């Protein structure tokens, strides 16, 4: 039976290093848990072809970019270790050993080296822009001044986890209908482009006039045969131009503004953007970051450029002496946000009000996602049923023509 090396924390939070005999790493972790020992890392020193994390060097997932889930796990582990009395260097090294992704392992190693040379954690995070969003280093910088780094790491993990959960719900709601739609389009295209034209040739040879629905599909198939390449090229060019313009700030502003005007979708995007912005503002204000800096960071984090511009302009107006409730006047900004900001300014509890606003928009977003999930499937069934039904109606009308001839 193999012997595993482990790095763990005991019930008192003290670090323990040792060896345990078990059938595999999972069994070793269970045995340690039963002994009230929290395993930070477990590895088999005799396992060839594996790194400190216990994952094969040839595993494809090691070369993927760092995901939001990786950041959640990292922030929670760092918070736990710092509370247990570990130094920042020790916590980074332990997480570097546990990290599976090559990109994250390298980043944590560079951060450890920078801090050993006298740098701060916030500076180390700011240097790893490919892995950590800018807001992380700003929040940790505030935590270093207040001595609440572990609390801020927990808040970051909670915020990222909530956003990932919403995205997962949305993707789950849209995946099945999208697959059904693609399959229906493929089947309909095959019937219209291959089956019905051959059947029409057979009917023409027998001198049978095609039914109106069949003739319509034949004309449609003929049009696509003549102009399909040009039509497809035009659609592809339009999509390429839209994607290219979306990489520019001006193009992103226009497209994001149009997205907000789409029924159902626009409301969902609005709730997602404002919920994220309010949560960021509450977290930053609670951490001691100034309102002006908080607005600037929130503008950089929000995915929708229309709202990002509104928060950037609010920051400029605050510099001009306007209160936040007036500075937030923008076409895309709902009156609720301005009214809540005014309440927070009058009460002196702006961070608590922003957190309440974030909770409201988070619940509204969840409700909207559920409504979309409830509506998408029946609407998609109607569309797919209409497409397939039209094709089969054309086919069977033509078949009946032959049988009655």
C-alpha positions as a Python dict, from the first residue, in 0.01 Angstrom:
ca = {
    (1, 'X'): (0, 0, 0),
    (2, 'X'): (145, 344, -94),
    (3, 'X'): (255, 598, 165),
    (4, 'X'): (148, 959, 107),
    (5, 'X'): (307, 1278, 232),
    (6, 'X'): (63, 1539, 363),
    (7, 'X'): (60, 1901, 470),
    (8, 'X'): (-236, 1971, 699),
    (9, 'X'): (-384, 2180, 980),
    (10, 'X'): (-494, 2018, 1305),
    (11, 'X'): (-797, 2117, 1516),
    (12, 'X'): (-603, 2402, 1679),
    (13, 'X'): (-493, 2542, 1343),
    (14, 'X'): (-130, 2433, 1377),
    (15, 'X'): (50, 2308, 1068),
    (16, 'X'): (135, 1938, 1053),
    (17, 'X'): (353, 1753, 806),
    (18, 'X'): (363, 1376, 799),
    (19, 'X'): (303, 1047, 620),
    (20, 'X'): (-5, 827, 599),
    (21, 'X'): (-57, 483, 448),
    (22, 'X'): (-370, 451, 233),
    (23, 'X'): (-499, 291, -86),
    (24, 'X'): (-520, 624, -270),
    (25, 'X'): (-521, 999, -211),
    (26, 'X'): (-898, 1010, -154),
    (27, 'X'): (-877, 744, 116),
    (28, 'X'): (-586, 928, 277),
    (29, 'X'): (-788, 1251, 287),
    (30, 'X'): (-1083, 1068, 447),
    (31, 'X'): (-858, 912, 712),
    (32, 'X'): (-711, 1253, 797),
    (33, 'X'): (-1058, 1407, 815),
    (34, 'X'): (-1171, 1136, 1057),
    (35, 'X'): (-873, 1227, 1273),
    (36, 'X'): (-993, 1593, 1267),
    (37, 'X'): (-700, 1698, 1050),
    (38, 'X'): (-765, 1932, 755),
    (39, 'X'): (-547, 1826, 461),
    (40, 'X'): (-396, 2110, 257),
    (41, 'X'): (-203, 1885, 20),
    (42, 'X'): (-152, 1512, -22),
    (43, 'X'): (96, 1360, -264),
    (44, 'X'): (266, 1032, -342),
    (45, 'X'): (643, 1095, -350),
    (46, 'X'): (692, 776, -553),
    (47, 'X'): (441, 867, -826),
    (48, 'X'): (630, 919, -1152),
    (49, 'X'): (515, 1177, -1398),
    (50, 'X'): (324, 1380, -1141),
    (51, 'X'): (383, 1723, -989),
    (52, 'X'): (322, 1841, -629),
    (53, 'X'): (-53, 1869, -691),
    (54, 'X'): (-74, 1498, -769),
    (55, 'X'): (-188, 1561, -1128),
    (56, 'X'): (-9, 1408, -1422),
    (57, 'X'): (219, 1646, -1607),
    (58, 'X'): (55, 1528, -1928),
    (59, 'X'): (-302, 1603, -1812),
    (60, 'X'): (-461, 1851, -2060),
    (61, 'X'): (-632, 2051, -1785),
    (62, 'X'): (-293, 2164, -1652),
    (63, 'X'): (-253, 2386, -1957),
    (64, 'X'): (-594, 2555, -1940),
    (65, 'X'): (-624, 2915, -1823),
    (66, 'X'): (-719, 2993, -1464),
    (67, 'X'): (-1096, 2972, -1415),
    (68, 'X'): (-1326, 3154, -1174),
    (69, 'X'): (-1361, 2830, -977),
    (70, 'X'): (-982, 2816, -934),
    (71, 'X'): (-985, 3168, -790),
    (72, 'X'): (-1268, 3083, -548),
    (73, 'X'): (-1073, 2783, -416),
    (74, 'X'): (-750, 2984, -394),
    (75, 'X'): (-905, 3277, -204),
    (76, 'X'): (-1079, 3048, 45),
    (77, 'X'): (-759, 2850, 106),
    (78, 'X'): (-552, 3166, 152),
    (79, 'X'): (-809, 3306, 398),
    (80, 'X'): (-811, 2980, 597),
    (81, 'X'): (-432, 2960, 616),
    (82, 'X'): (-387, 3325, 714),
    (83, 'X'): (-643, 3282, 994),
    (84, 'X'): (-452, 2973, 1108),
    (85, 'X'): (-138, 3181, 1153),
    (86, 'X'): (49, 3108, 830),
    (87, 'X'): (259, 3381, 675),
    (88, 'X'): (160, 3503, 330),
    (89, 'X'): (466, 3330, 181),
    (90, 'X'): (376, 2998, 345),
    (91, 'X'): (15, 3024, 228),
    (92, 'X'): (119, 3102, -129),
    (93, 'X'): (368, 2815, -137),
    (94, 'X'): (112, 2566, -4),
    (95, 'X'): (-142, 2677, -265),
    (96, 'X'): (123, 2668, -536),
    (97, 'X'): (181, 2300, -457),
    (98, 'X'): (-193, 2228, -468),
    (99, 'X'): (-261, 2426, -787),
    (100, 'X'): (-334, 2211, -1092),
    (101, 'X'): (-326, 2479, -1363),
    (102, 'X'): (21, 2556, -1496),
    (103, 'X'): (-61, 2928, -1531),
    (104, 'X'): (-176, 2960, -1169),
    (105, 'X'): (122, 2763, -1034),
    (106, 'X'): (366, 2993, -1210),
    (107, 'X'): (180, 3305, -1095),
    (108, 'X'): (181, 3193, -732),
    (109, 'X'): (551, 3113, -754),
    (110, 'X'): (629, 3460, -889),
    (111, 'X'): (412, 3618, -619),
    (112, 'X'): (595, 3422, -348),
    (113, 'X'): (933, 3537, -484),
    (114, 'X'): (823, 3902, -504),
    (115, 'X'): (698, 3900, -143),
    (116, 'X'): (1018, 3731, -21),
    (117, 'X'): (1207, 4019, -186),
    (118, 'X'): (1012, 4270, 23),
    (119, 'X'): (701, 4331, -187),
    (120, 'X'): (343, 4332, -63),
    (121, 'X'): (64, 4089, -149),
    (122, 'X'): (-134, 4362, -326),
    (123, 'X'): (167, 4449, -541),
    (124, 'X'): (222, 4081, -623),
    (125, 'X'): (-145, 4044, -725),
    (126, 'X'): (-131, 4359, -939),
    (127, 'X'): (170, 4216, -1127),
    (128, 'X'): (-33, 3907, -1230),
    (129, 'X'): (-293, 4080, -1447),
    (130, 'X'): (-343, 3771, -1663),
    (131, 'X'): (-474, 3576, -1362),
    (132, 'X'): (-628, 3825, -1117),
    (133, 'X'): (-872, 4109, -1198),
    (134, 'X'): (-753, 4462, -1105),
    (135, 'X'): (-1013, 4490, -826),
    (136, 'X'): (-843, 4206, -634),
    (137, 'X'): (-517, 4395, -581),
    (138, 'X'): (-705, 4715, -485),
    (139, 'X'): (-916, 4534, -226),
    (140, 'X'): (-616, 4348, -83),
    (141, 'X'): (-427, 4679, -62),
    (142, 'X'): (-710, 4817, 151),
    (143, 'X'): (-706, 4495, 356),
    (144, 'X'): (-333, 4531, 422),
    (145, 'X'): (-399, 4874, 572),
    (146, 'X'): (-691, 4756, 786),
    (147, 'X'): (-549, 4412, 872),
    (148, 'X'): (-851, 4230, 725),
    (149, 'X'): (-693, 4043, 435),
    (150, 'X'): (-860, 3714, 527),
    (151, 'X'): (-1208, 3872, 543),
    (152, 'X'): (-1160, 4040, 206),
    (153, 'X'): (-1045, 3713, 50),
    (154, 'X'): (-1363, 3546, 179),
    (155, 'X'): (-1578, 3827, 35),
    (156, 'X'): (-1405, 3796, -300),
    (157, 'X'): (-1464, 3421, -304),
    (158, 'X'): (-1832, 3467, -217),
    (159, 'X'): (-1881, 3731, -487),
    (160, 'X'): (-1713, 3524, -759),
    (161, 'X'): (-1905, 3214, -652),
    (162, 'X'): (-2239, 3395, -682),
    (163, 'X'): (-2154, 3519, -1032),
    (164, 'X'): (-2039, 3174, -1144),
    (165, 'X'): (-2360, 3020, -1010),
    (166, 'X'): (-2576, 3263, -1211),
    (167, 'X'): (-2378, 3192, -1529),
    (168, 'X'): (-2412, 2819, -1469),
    (169, 'X'): (-2790, 2850, -1431),
    (170, 'X'): (-2814, 3051, -1752),
    (171, 'X'): (-2600, 2808, -1949),
    (172, 'X'): (-2799, 2512, -1816),
    (173, 'X'): (-3124, 2679, -1921),
    (174, 'X'): (-3002, 2748, -2275),
    (175, 'X'): (-2798, 2438, -2358),
    (176, 'X'): (-3077, 2186, -2426),
    (177, 'X'): (-3299, 2419, -2635),
    (178, 'X'): (-2998, 2530, -2839),
    (179, 'X'): (-2900, 2170, -2919),
    (180, 'X'): (-3258, 2083, -3017),
    (181, 'X'): (-3273, 2389, -3243),
    (182, 'X'): (-2945, 2303, -3417),
    (183, 'X'): (-3056, 1944, -3477),
    (184, 'X'): (-3391, 2064, -3615),
    (185, 'X'): (-3219, 2306, -3851),
    (186, 'X'): (-2988, 2030, -3973),
    (187, 'X'): (-3274, 1784, -4033),
    (188, 'X'): (-3488, 2047, -4207),
    (189, 'X'): (-3197, 2154, -4428),
    (190, 'X'): (-3133, 1791, -4528),
    (191, 'X'): (-3498, 1735, -4616),
    (192, 'X'): (-3533, 2061, -4809),
    (193, 'X'): (-3197, 2041, -4983),
    (194, 'X'): (-3182, 1670, -5062),
    (195, 'X'): (-3504, 1470, -5010),
    (196, 'X'): (-3773, 1704, -5140),
    (197, 'X'): (-3586, 1811, -5460),
    (198, 'X'): (-3547, 1444, -5562),
    (199, 'X'): (-3910, 1380, -5483),
    (200, 'X'): (-4007, 1686, -5688),
    (201, 'X'): (-3816, 1547, -5988),
    (202, 'X'): (-4015, 1227, -5953),
    (203, 'X'): (-4342, 1422, -5940),
    (204, 'X'): (-4244, 1632, -6240),
    (205, 'X'): (-4174, 1319, -6442),
    (206, 'X'): (-4528, 1202, -6364),
    (207, 'X'): (-4676, 1538, -6463),
    (208, 'X'): (-4800, 1617, -6111),
    (209, 'X'): (-4825, 1982, -6006),
    (210, 'X'): (-4644, 2053, -5679),
    (211, 'X'): (-4857, 2163, -5379),
    (212, 'X'): (-4808, 2531, -5272),
    (213, 'X'): (-4610, 2445, -4953),
    (214, 'X'): (-4384, 2204, -5144),
    (215, 'X'): (-4333, 2460, -5420),
    (216, 'X'): (-4242, 2725, -5160),
    (217, 'X'): (-3977, 2501, -5007),
    (218, 'X'): (-3845, 2413, -5352),
    (219, 'X'): (-3816, 2782, -5439),
    (220, 'X'): (-3644, 2843, -5105),
    (221, 'X'): (-3399, 2558, -5167),
    (222, 'X'): (-3332, 2689, -5517),
    (223, 'X'): (-3266, 3038, -5385),
    (224, 'X'): (-3015, 2904, -5135),
    (225, 'X'): (-2844, 2701, -5407),
    (226, 'X'): (-2806, 3015, -5621),
    (227, 'X'): (-2740, 3274, -5353),
    (228, 'X'): (-2651, 3069, -5045),
    (229, 'X'): (-2277, 3127, -5074),
    (230, 'X'): (-2323, 3503, -5106),
    (231, 'X'): (-2578, 3508, -4822),
    (232, 'X'): (-2351, 3299, -4597),
    (233, 'X'): (-2053, 3518, -4679),
    (234, 'X'): (-2253, 3831, -4598),
    (235, 'X'): (-2367, 3689, -4264),
    (236, 'X'): (-2012, 3580, -4181),
    (237, 'X'): (-1876, 3924, -4275),
    (238, 'X'): (-2138, 4094, -4058),
    (239, 'X'): (-2055, 3872, -3760),
    (240, 'X'): (-1682, 3933, -3809),
    (241, 'X'): (-1737, 4309, -3827),
    (242, 'X'): (-1952, 4301, -3513),
    (243, 'X'): (-1692, 4099, -3322),
    (244, 'X'): (-1409, 4322, -3445),
    (245, 'X'): (-1595, 4638, -3344),
    (246, 'X'): (-1670, 4484, -3003),
    (247, 'X'): (-1297, 4484, -2930),
    (248, 'X'): (-1302, 4867, -2946),
    (249, 'X'): (-1449, 5082, -2671),
    (250, 'X'): (-1680, 5270, -2909),
    (251, 'X'): (-1810, 4955, -3074),
    (252, 'X'): (-1861, 4784, -2740),
    (253, 'X'): (-2056, 5086, -2617),
    (254, 'X'): (-2292, 5073, -2915),
    (255, 'X'): (-2346, 4694, -2908),
    (256, 'X'): (-2392, 4681, -2529),
    (257, 'X'): (-2640, 4967, -2548),
    (258, 'X'): (-2840, 4783, -2813),
    (259, 'X'): (-2833, 4462, -2608),
    (260, 'X'): (-2999, 4646, -2318),
    (261, 'X'): (-3295, 4731, -2544),
    (262, 'X'): (-3373, 4370, -2637),
    (263, 'X'): (-3686, 4247, -2455),
    (264, 'X'): (-3619, 3998, -2173),
    (265, 'X'): (-3245, 3982, -2252),
    (266, 'X'): (-3194, 4353, -2180),
    (267, 'X'): (-3353, 4328, -1835),
    (268, 'X'): (-3140, 4027, -1749),
    (269, 'X'): (-2819, 4203, -1855),
    (270, 'X'): (-2923, 4516, -1661),
    (271, 'X'): (-2980, 4320, -1339),
    (272, 'X'): (-2651, 4131, -1382),
    (273, 'X'): (-2446, 4449, -1441),
    (274, 'X'): (-2603, 4654, -1162),
    (275, 'X'): (-2590, 4365, -915),
    (276, 'X'): (-2221, 4320, -983),
    (277, 'X'): (-2152, 4695, -962),
    (278, 'X'): (-2344, 4741, -635),
    (279, 'X'): (-2169, 4439, -482),
    (280, 'X'): (-1830, 4576, -584),
    (281, 'X'): (-1908, 4919, -441),
    (282, 'X'): (-2029, 4770, -110),
    (283, 'X'): (-1723, 4547, -78),
    (284, 'X'): (-1480, 4828, -156),
    (285, 'X'): (-1644, 5088, 67),
    (286, 'X'): (-1650, 4833, 353),
    (287, 'X'): (-1278, 4775, 296),
    (288, 'X'): (-1195, 5145, 327),
    (289, 'X'): (-1150, 5234, -39),
    (290, 'X'): (-1269, 5583, -129),
    (291, 'X'): (-1591, 5629, -326),
    (292, 'X'): (-1402, 5777, -621),
    (293, 'X'): (-1166, 5479, -641),
    (294, 'X'): (-1458, 5239, -591),
    (295, 'X'): (-1648, 5387, -887),
    (296, 'X'): (-1337, 5363, -1105),
    (297, 'X'): (-1278, 4997, -1013),
    (298, 'X'): (-1647, 4912, -1061),
    (299, 'X'): (-1639, 5071, -1406),
    (300, 'X'): (-1344, 4851, -1498),
    (301, 'X'): (-1510, 4533, -1371),
    (302, 'X'): (-1858, 4569, -1526),
    (303, 'X'): (-1886, 4381, -1853),
    (304, 'X'): (-2143, 4617, -2009),
    (305, 'X'): (-1974, 4928, -2150),
    (306, 'X'): (-2289, 5140, -2125),
    (307, 'X'): (-2293, 5101, -1746),
    (308, 'X'): (-1914, 5129, -1726),
    (309, 'X'): (-1938, 5472, -1895),
    (310, 'X'): (-2211, 5576, -1651),
    (311, 'X'): (-1992, 5494, -1349),
    (312, 'X'): (-1687, 5663, -1505),
    (313, 'X'): (-1892, 5979, -1565),
    (314, 'X'): (-2024, 5958, -1208),
    (315, 'X'): (-1666, 5964, -1081),
    (316, 'X'): (-1591, 6275, -1286),
    (317, 'X'): (-1903, 6449, -1152),
    (318, 'X'): (-1809, 6364, -793),
    (319, 'X'): (-1473, 6531, -856),
    (320, 'X'): (-1677, 6835, -960),
    (321, 'X'): (-1851, 6838, -623),
    (322, 'X'): (-2179, 6658, -701),
    (323, 'X'): (-2324, 6397, -462),
    (324, 'X'): (-2342, 6037, -579),
    (325, 'X'): (-2721, 6042, -624),
    (326, 'X'): (-2686, 6329, -875),
    (327, 'X'): (-2364, 6198, -1030),
    (328, 'X'): (-2535, 5872, -1124),
    (329, 'X'): (-2784, 6047, -1355),
    (330, 'X'): (-2751, 5862, -1684),
    (331, 'X'): (-2990, 5733, -1948),
    (332, 'X'): (-2912, 5368, -1872),
    (333, 'X'): (-2922, 5405, -1492),
    (334, 'X'): (-3255, 5306, -1332),
    (335, 'X'): (-3407, 5561, -1086),
    (336, 'X'): (-3386, 5298, -810),
    (337, 'X'): (-3005, 5318, -807),
    (338, 'X'): (-3008, 5698, -767),
    (339, 'X'): (-3273, 5686, -493),
    (340, 'X'): (-3083, 5420, -298),
    (341, 'X'): (-2761, 5622, -333),
    (342, 'X'): (-2942, 5925, -192),
    (343, 'X'): (-3067, 5719, 104),
    (344, 'X'): (-2714, 5593, 171),
    (345, 'X'): (-2568, 5945, 160),
    (346, 'X'): (-2831, 6084, 397),
    (347, 'X'): (-2796, 5798, 646),
    (348, 'X'): (-2417, 5773, 623),
    (349, 'X'): (-2446, 5399, 552),
    (350, 'X'): (-2376, 5394, 180),
    (351, 'X'): (-2197, 5058, 191),
    (352, 'X'): (-2496, 4888, 362),
    (353, 'X'): (-2738, 5044, 113),
    (354, 'X'): (-2523, 4930, -180),
    (355, 'X'): (-2518, 4577, -37),
    (356, 'X'): (-2899, 4583, -11),
    (357, 'X'): (-2915, 4703, -371),
    (358, 'X'): (-2679, 4423, -478),
    (359, 'X'): (-2898, 4166, -300),
    (360, 'X'): (-3209, 4305, -472),
    (361, 'X'): (-3058, 4286, -820),
    (362, 'X'): (-2913, 3943, -749),
    (363, 'X'): (-3256, 3809, -659),
    (364, 'X'): (-3409, 3988, -959),
    (365, 'X'): (-3147, 3829, -1185),
    (366, 'X'): (-3218, 3482, -1047),
    (367, 'X'): (-3591, 3536, -1104),
    (368, 'X'): (-3528, 3654, -1461),
    (369, 'X'): (-3306, 3354, -1535),
    (370, 'X'): (-3580, 3122, -1410),
    (371, 'X'): (-3838, 3299, -1628),
    (372, 'X'): (-3608, 3269, -1929),
    (373, 'X'): (-3555, 2901, -1857),
    (374, 'X'): (-3932, 2851, -1829),
    (375, 'X'): (-4006, 3034, -2156),
    (376, 'X'): (-3715, 2932, -2376),
    (377, 'X'): (-3806, 2563, -2395),
    (378, 'X'): (-4172, 2601, -2504),
    (379, 'X'): (-4086, 2881, -2747),
    (380, 'X'): (-3809, 2670, -2896),
    (381, 'X'): (-4046, 2374, -2925),
    (382, 'X'): (-4293, 2591, -3118),
    (383, 'X'): (-4021, 2716, -3353),
    (384, 'X'): (-3872, 2372, -3409),
    (385, 'X'): (-4217, 2217, -3445),
    (386, 'X'): (-4314, 2480, -3699),
    (387, 'X'): (-4000, 2419, -3906),
    (388, 'X'): (-4021, 2040, -3902),
    (389, 'X'): (-4400, 2044, -3942),
    (390, 'X'): (-4378, 2263, -4252),
    (391, 'X'): (-4124, 2031, -4412),
    (392, 'X'): (-4328, 1719, -4338),
    (393, 'X'): (-4649, 1888, -4454),
    (394, 'X'): (-4482, 1967, -4786),
    (395, 'X'): (-4356, 1611, -4817),
    (396, 'X'): (-4687, 1440, -4736),
    (397, 'X'): (-4893, 1679, -4950),
    (398, 'X'): (-4671, 1585, -5241),
    (399, 'X'): (-4709, 1215, -5155),
    (400, 'X'): (-5090, 1251, -5149),
    (401, 'X'): (-5077, 1417, -5490),
    (402, 'X'): (-4907, 1109, -5629),
    (403, 'X'): (-5153, 871, -5466),
    (404, 'X'): (-5455, 1058, -5607),
    (405, 'X'): (-5312, 1106, -5954),
}
